[in-house]
Amino acid sequence: MADPADAGEWRDYLSTLAPELEFRQWPDIGNPAEVRYILAWEPLANLAEQFRNLRVLYAAGAGVDQFELTQLPDQVSLVRLVDSSMADIMAEYVLYGVLALHRDILTYQEDQRGGRWQPRPIVHASQRRVGVMGVGNLGRAALDRLQPLGFQLSGWNRSLKNVPGGCCYVGLEQLEDFLGQCDILVNMLPLTVETDGILNAARLSCLPRGAGLINVGRGAHVVEQDLLDALDAGQVGGAVLDVLLQEPPSRQSPFWKHPRVLLTPHIASDVQVEGGVAVIAENLRREEEGRPLLNLVDRSKGY
Ligand code: NDP
C-alpha cells in the first residue's frame, strides 16, 4: 500500500531479492484471502476480516505507533523495516543537530539576521555532555558517530545498554540524574504509553540551564507548550525539532518562526527500500526454517 512511484521501487527490489513473491499493488490486490504479507505506512481498516491468511504486516518505517497493536490478530507478526542505512542517515542528522547546538549556530543565525558580527566563547567538545534517550537501533548508531568527536556521552534506556565511551542510565528512577547532566539531549525513543509526553516541564527543568534539545523520536514525546515556555525562559537554549505533534504544524504554530528552534519536516531518516526488502527476503528464509523473524515488534512493550 503505497503511492505508485514508491510501489514501483519496492516491486523492482523485491523481484530481484525475493523473486518467489508475487507482488500486488493496492488497491488491485485480487482476492484478499491470498495475501500473506502486507507492506503499509498506515493502519488498514478491518485487517483481520479482510486478510484471513495474513502472516506478516511490514511497517514501512522504524516506528509503529501509528498502528493499533491490540487490533492485530495474534497470528499476524508486525515487523519494522529498519536497516543499517536508515540508522546511518539518522545518525547523520543527529550529528548535524548536536554540532549546530554545540557551536551555537542558532545564535549566529539570529546575529546574521540582525546584522551583528559577534564572536562568542567556544566550548571544547570534551566539555560538552551529550545524552541520548533510547539506546536502540538508531540511538546506538548516533552514539557511535558522536564518539570520535570527543563529546562526553551518556544514554538513558529501559534496559542496561553499552554506551560508547560513557555510561547508561536505566529506568525512570535514573531519568532525572540523566537529564541533569545533558548539555545536549537527543530524544530517540519509540512512542508508547510510557514515553508519551515524557519531556514535560518537570523533566525539562532537570536539564542544566540553557541545554539544547534534539527531538527525532515523535512529536508526542514533548509537551510542546512546556518546551515553548522553557525556550522563552532560557531553561532550554535551543531545539532542533524534526517531529511535531501535528505535522505539518498549523500556520499559527510558534515553532515556524521561533528564533531558538531549528525545524525540519520529519526527514531525519526514512525507510530505505533496498535495506527494507533485504529484511523481507531474510524473513522469508527465517519463516521457512522456523527461525525468529528480524525486527519483530514486541506487542507487550509497544515497540
Ligand atoms: P528500537 O526499538 O531499536 O530502540 C528503542 C530503544 O528505546 C530501546 O533501546 C528501548 O529499550 C528504549 N525504550 C523504549 N521504551 C523505553 C522506556 N519506556 N524507557 C526507557 N527506554 C525505553 O527503535 P529504533 O532505534 O529503531 O527507533 C526509535 C524511534 O525513532 C522509532 O520508534 C521512531 O519513533 C523514531 N524514528 C524517527 C524517524 C524520523 O525521521 N524522525 C525515523 C525513524 C525512526 P530496550 O533496549 O530496553 O528495549
Boltz pocket constraint, residues with backbone or C-beta under 6 A from the ligand:
constraints:
  - pocket:
      binder: B
      contacts: [[A, 61], [A, 62], [A, 63], [A, 64], [A, 82], [A, 90], [A, 133], [A, 134], [A, 135], [A, 136], [A, 137], [A, 138], [A, 139], [A, 156], [A, 157], [A, 158], [A, 159], [A, 160], [A, 171], [A, 188], [A, 189], [A, 190], [A, 191], [A, 192], [A, 194], [A, 195], [A, 215], [A, 216], [A, 217], [A, 218], [A, 242], [A, 243], [A, 266], [A, 267], [A, 268], [A, 269], [A, 270], [A, 303]]
      max_distance: 6.0
